[in-house]
């Protein structure tokens, strides 16, 4: 069961992730996108992810400002390229925000329980669990590689990877790519060892349930998108 009274059910988080992808699919107006981004940032605050919410909110606001401040009739092609890049990243930010919130505030067991409640086939559940565990493992490997590089005096500093792109490719990306296949294989074996692929009815110690707050969140978040699609906003 959720430890915090304002914690959302994993199915609500998946619904918010679906809405974020629909924003990109329907290409809604910017003001509708801003409202939905604000609504998706709010649940991070009671979850204790206020720093994440602040960073993502500032990043999104910066992208919106850049996309609007660049003059349309500017003769400088680099400004148009900057505006194009800002618009593209801005349109993908809702997916990043909802994904970061969902995966940083939900345990793997809760995702498994939620997908089984939705009667998702095990052939989909197992790869999803591998993906959820894959990225934190890769992040941990990245930190170990950076620590080893700093110990040897290679590409030291926060922006060292930008200043030394060839060293980044050789000492960071290559080991990560070589280790990614082994990590995915090990996680798949671990999932099967725990019985995730076993046929029949599965039991779970994790208990989840939809509460009025979850239904209210889903309705509030879906309303701006629906109103924009039908032409009200």
N, C-alpha and C positions, 0 to 999 in steps of 0.2 A: 504494500500500500504506500501511497505517496507520503513522504515524511513531512512535507510542508503543506499547510492548508490551501495555499494558492498554487500548488504544483499542478500542472496540467497532465492529463492522461496521454500516453504515447500516441494514441490514435488521433487526438486533437493536434499534436505536433505534426503528425504525418499529413493531416488535413491542411494545416497551415503551409506545409511544404508544397502540397499540391496546388494551393492557391497562388503561391509564389511562381510556380511554373506556368500557371494559366495566365498570369500577368504578362509573361514573356510571349505566350502563344497568341493572346488577343491584342497585344500592343495597345494597352489602355492609355488614357491621358496621363500626363505627368502628375497632375494634382491627385488623381486617384492612386497612383503609385506611391506618392509621398504619404498619403493617409494610411495605406496598407503597410508601408515600411514602419511608420510610427506605431501602428498597432502590433506589429510583430516584434518590435523592440521592447515594448512594455513588459511582456512576461519575463524578460531576462532580469528585471530589477528584483522581484521577490525571490527569484531563483539564486540571487547572489552573484549574478554575472553582470554587474553594473559597469565594470571596466570594459568588458567585451561590448556591451551595448553602447558605451560612450565612443569607443574606437570605431565601431561599425557605423554609428550615427554620424560621426564627424566625417568619416570617409564618404558616406553617401551624400551628405550635405555639400562636401567639396566637389564631388562629381556633378551634382545638380548645378552648383554655381558656375563651374567651368563650362558646362554645356549651354548655359544661358548667357554668360558674359561674353563669349566669343561672338563678334559681329558676323552676321550672315554674309554681308557684302565686303568682308575683309579681303584684301588682295593677297594676304600672306597665306600660302598653302599649308605652312606648318601649323598655323592656328586652326585651320579647318581639320587637319589631321588630329590635333589635340582634342578638338570638340567631338570628332567622330569617335575617338578612343574613349572619351569621358562618357558619351551617350551609351556606347556598348557596355562598358563596365557598370554604368548606373542601372541599366536594364537587367543585368545579371545579379545585382546586389541583393534584391529580395530573396533569391534562391540561396545566396551565401548566408544571409542573416538567419533565415528559418532553418537551414541546414546546420549552422553553427549552434543555434539554440537547441535544436532537437538532439544532436549527437553529444553535446556537452552536458546536458542535464538529464539524460536518460541512460539507465544501465542496460547492458546487453540483455539481461534476463527479462526486463520490462518490454523491450522490443520483441523478443521471442514470444512472450505471452500475448502481446497485442496482435501480432500477426497471426497467431494461432486462433485468437478470438475472432479474427476476421476471416478464418478458414483459408488462409493462404497456403498453397501446397508446400510441402517440405523441400521440394526442389528449388523453391525460391527463398525459403527461410534460411537454409544453410548458406547459400552465397551471400545473402544480406548480412548474416552474422560474421562471415569472414571479412566482408568489406568494412563493417563497423569496427572490428578489432584490428584491421590492417593499418589504417591511417595512424592511430596512436602509436603502434609499434614502429612505423616508419619515422614518425616524429622523434621517438626516443632514439632510434638509430642515427638520425640526423644530428641530434644533440651530442651523441657520443662521438660522431665523426668530427664535429666542430671543436669539441673539447680536445680530441687528439691532435687536430691541426693547430690549435692554440698552444698546446704543450710543446709542439715542435717548431713554433714560431712561423707557421705558414698561414697567410691570410688572416691576420689577427684584426680584431675590431669589429664593430657592428656592421659597417658598410664595406668590409673587406671583400666580400663576395662580388660586390658591384665593381669595385676598383680592380679586381683581378679575376675577370670572367674565365680565362683559360684555366687558372688554378681551381676555380670553382667546378668547372666541368670535369677536371681530372680527379680531384680529391673528394668531391662531394657527390656529384650526379652519378658518376660511374659506379662507385661502391653501392649507392642506394639502389640503382637499377639492377645490379647483380644480386643484391640481397633481397629484392622485392619478390622474386620468384620463390626463393626458399621460405620467406616469411608466409606467403600465401599458401604454400604447400603444408607448412607446419600448422597453420591455423585451421586448414581444412581437416587435417588428421586429428587435431585436438577436438574439433566440433563433432566429428564422427565418433571419436572415442567416448565422448560424453553422452552418446546415444541420440543425438539430434536427428540422425537419419533412420532411426529405428521405426518400423511401421507400427501402427496402432495408436491408441490414445495416450497422449503424454500428460503428465501431471507437472505442476510447477509450484514452488514455494512462494513465488511472487504473485501478489494479488493486485489487480488493477480494476478500476471501475469508472465509468463515465458519471460525472457529477454535474449539477446544474451549472457550475462555473465553466465546465468544458463545452456544454451546449451553447451557453451564452457567448463564449469566445469564438466558437465556430460561426455563429450567426452574425456577430459583430464584424468579424474579419471578412466574411463572404458578402456582406451587404454592399460595400463600396464597389466591389468587382461586378456584382450583378447589376447595380444601378448604372455603372459605366457601360456595360455590354448592351443594355436595353436603351441607352441614350439619355438617361435622366441626368447623369453628371456630365 
